[in-house]
């Protein structure tokens, strides 16, 4: 019988949820509540109250079920309201909106003061929720804004685009333009014109593999059945760049990538040219934190970046990944553990996971 719907009391040492209560596991808040017969009170799993005798504890699937059984909500953990984690996430989400709306990135002290936290605690909570520091989040958002402004700018409008993205001076932007765009603003507006991208196509156990390198690092790792199709996709992505076939030295780099595909546990110690929105970068960093041989659901990843409702957005970020295996979106699975939605084919996703679990 499902313990969530069991009609009678269940001894805590028989219930898999009791360790979560003992550990005050905040991640379990919202999944169930527990009640104490001797006090007539029910609590969320993370409640800091003194632990009750497990023989007096009952579990319920939600507050409504506990109240129907005659229990009242705990005044300390307030199980009817948002959990501490949810409150913290809401505060950080508001800080993110402030960063995104500001003409210039707000200072840490200002953000912390508005959140009612010390700068140290705010910095720690912000990174725990978003995966980025406030400064890095602001930089990523500015990068997205400047890309958008440059794409919309008319001829000769680079300066206007820079100021439109929130930079106080063009010199401050140019100090960081390579890291944001991987090229100069003018080159970016021209679709990568005058940028050399070296590439080569090889073979691995998953079929054809294309590796491309920009001045910043590896900008594409693609898998497929046909080498010509992979090259055409690279041309579509960088329509004005100069695509140059790799020499013998580049073939060595391709060999490293192929070796990584065949044995992911070896790691890939090569610079990556990762370009994406602030949200995509948070998702991709969360993917890189999943160890080889492990998996996570889309909901797991959404929770890890502090946005539990963004499951579909996480799936879209996975689909936008252009660095196969290096950013391991193949380790993200459905809630039932099955594979789906892989840019380079579901069968390749299954084979990658099998290689990692058996390696």
N, C-alpha and C positions, 0 to 999 in steps of 0.2 A: 504493500500500500504506500502511496505517495505520502511522505511525512508532512507535506504542505496541506494535505486535506484530511489527515488522520483525525477522527472524531474525538479521541481521548488523549490524555496527557502522555507524553513520550519521555522517558527518562533521558536526561541530557547525554549520558554516556552511550545511548543508542542512536542519537541523532547527529548527522554529519554537520549540522549548523552550530553545535555547541562550541567547537574550537574557534569559530569566528566570533562568538560572543566572548569567549575567554580572552581572545586577542584584540577585542574591541576593533574589529576589522571594518573600517569606514567604507571599504569597497562593497560590503554586503548591505549597507544601508539602502532601503528601498526594495530589497529582495524578500525580506520577511521582518517580522517583529517578534519579540519574545515577551511573555508575561510572567509575573511572579504571583503565585496563588496567595502567599501570606501577606502581601502588600496591596494586592488588587490593582497593580500598576503594570503597564506594558511599555517597553522601551525599544529603541532602535539598536542594532547590533553594536554600534560604537559607543553606546552610553557609558560614561565614566563612573557610574554609580558602583557601589560595593556589590560584588558578585553574590548572587543568591545561591542557596542550596539547589543543586540541579534537580533534586526530587520535587521541588516546588515550581519548576519552570515548565511553561507550555509555549509552543511555537505556533504562530499564525502567519498566514500568507500576506496579510496587510492590516493596517490599523482598523479598518472597518470590521474585519472578522474578530479582532481582539475586543473591540467595543461591543459587538453583538454578544460576546461571551461574558460581558459584564465588567471588563477591565477599563481603567481610565488611563489617559496618556501621562507619561512621566513629565514632571515639570522641569527636570534637569536637561534631558536630551530632546524634549519637544518633538516626538516622532510624527506629529501631524504637519509640521513645518518642513522647510528645506533642511537637508543635512548640512553639517559644517562644511563638507566638501563641496556641496552644491552652492552654499553661500559664498565660499571662497572663489569658486569658479565664476559665479555671477559678478563678483567684484573685479576679478581679473578680466573678464569679458568686457566690462565697462571701461577698464583701463585700455584695453586694445582698441575699443571704439574711439577713445579720446586720442590715442596715438595716431590713428588713421585719419581723424578729422583735423588734427593740428596742422598749421602751416609749417611749423618746425617741430622736431621731436621734443616732447616735454622732458624736463629734467626728472631724474629718479626721485628726488626729494618731493617734488610737486605731486607726482603720481602716488607715492607712498602716503603723503598727507591726505590726499583725496580719498584713498582707500582705508584710511584709519589704521595704518600699519607703520611700523618702523621701516626705514629704507632697507635694512638688512632682511627683515621678514618678508617685505613685499617682493624684493628681488628674488628671494628663494621660492616664494609661492608662484610668482609669475613664471619662472623657469619650469617649475614642476607642472604647471597647467599647460603652458604653450610649447614647452620644449626649447624655447629661446629666451635669452635675457631681454629685458625691455629695450636695451639699446639695439640688440640684433633684430628684434621684431620691428623696431622703427626703421632700421636700415633696409630690411627686406621689403617693408611696405613702400618706402621711398623708391626702391629699385623698381617695384611694379608700377608706381605712379610715373616714374620718369620714362619707362618703356612705353606706357600708354600715351603720355604726352608727346614723345618723339614720333610715335606711329601716326598721331593725329596732326602733328605740326606741318605747316606748309613749308615750302622751300625757304630756307634761310631762317626758320623758326626755332633753331636749336636753343638759343639763349632764352626765348620765351618758355620753351618746354622745361628747361632747367629750373627757372624760377617758379613755374607752374607746379613743379613736383615738390616745392617746399624748400629748396636750397637757398640760403641767404646770399650766396655769391657763386658765380660760375667757377671760381678757383677751387672752392670746397667740393663741388661736384666732380671736377676733373681729377682731383686727388683720388677719387673712389670710382671713377667711371669704368675702369677696366674690370674691377671686381663685380660691378653691377651688371655690365653689359657684355663683358668679354671682348670688347672692341670699343672704338671711339664712337661718340654719339652719331656722327655723320655716317660712319660705316653701318651702324645699327639701322638707321633710317633707310639705307640703301640695300637692306636685306643681306648684310654681310659682305658688301662689295669691298674688294681689296684685302679681304681676310683669307689667308691660306688655311685650308682644312685638309690635312693629310688623312688618307683612309686606305684600307686594304680589306679584302674579303678572303676568308679562309674557310676551313671545314672543321667541324667538331662533331661530337656524338649526337648533337641536336640538329644537325644540318649545316646550312651555310651560316656564317657569322661575319658581320661587318663591324669593324672598329674604326672610329674616326677621332681625330685629335685636333683640337683648336689650340691657339696659343696659350690658353688657360689650362688645358687638360683634356681628358677623354670626354668628348661631347656626345658620343653615340656608341652604343653596343646593341646591335640588332641581330635577331635570329630569323631564319626563314628557310624556305625550300629552294628559292631561286636567287642567285647572286645578283642578277640584273635588277630584280625588283627591289632588293635592298639598296642598291646604288641609286635607283630612281627616287626612292623615298628620302634618301639623304639630299639629293638635288632639290627636291620639293621643300625640304626643311630649310635649306640655305640656298635660296635661288640665285643670289648674286655673289656668293663666295667662290673663290678659286679652289676647286677640288683637285687635289694632287694625289696620284697613286703613290703609295708608300714605297720607300727604298728598303734595302736589306736591314737597316737598323730598325725601321718601323716594323718589319716582319717579326723582329724579336719581341717588340711590344705586343703585337697580335698574339704571339705564342704565349706570352704571360697571361693574356686575357683568356685564351683557350684553355690553358692549364687551370685557371680559376674556375671556369665553367665545369670542367671535368672533376675538379676537387675543390669545392667551395670553402671547405674548412681551412685551406691554405691561406685564405685572405688575398686581397688585391691591394698592394701597397703602391698605388699610382694616383696622381692627382686627377680629380674629376671636375669637369666643367658642368656644374649643376645650376640650371636656370629654371626658376619657377616663382610663383607667388609666395607670399609669406605662409599661407595655409599649406600649399604643396610642400614647401620646405619642411614644415613641421611634420607632415605625414611621412615624407621620405626619410627624415631623421629617425622617426619612430620605427620605420621598416628596417633601417640599418641596425637598430638596437635589438632586433629579433635574432637570436643566435642561429647559426647553421644547424639544421636538423629540427628546429622549432617552428611552430606556426602560431598565428594569431588570427582571430576573426576580424572582419571589418569593424564590428562593434567594439572589439578589444582595442583596436588602434584608435578609434574615435575617443574612447575613454582615456587612453594614455595621453592624448594631446589636449585633454580637458574639454572636449566638446562631444558628449555622449550622443547627441542628436544628429551629428554630422556623418552618419554612416554612409549615405549616398555620396556625399562630397569626398569622403575618404576613398570610395571606390573610383570616383572620377580622377582623383589625384594618382591613384595606382595606374589607371589607364593612361595617364599623361606621362608616365615615366618613360624615358628614352634610353635608360642605361640598364639593360637586362642584366640580372644577377648582381651587378655592383650595387644597385638599389633593389633589394630583394623583394619586389612586390609578389613574387611567386610564393612567398611564405604566408600570404594572406588568403584565408579560406572562408568558406561559408560557415554559418553557425553550426551546421551539422557535420563539419569537418571535410566536406567534399570540395573539389577544386572547380573554379569557374572564373570567367572574365580575365583572361590573360592576353596581353597585347600580341604575344608571339605564339598563341595557340595553347589550348588547355592541355593537350597531350604533352607538350614540352614542359608545362608547369608540373604535371604529375611526375614526369621523369626527373626533373630537377629535385623535387621533394624526395623522391625515392633515392636518388644519389646521395643526398645529404643525410638522410636517416640511416642509410646502410653504410655510409663512408666511415 
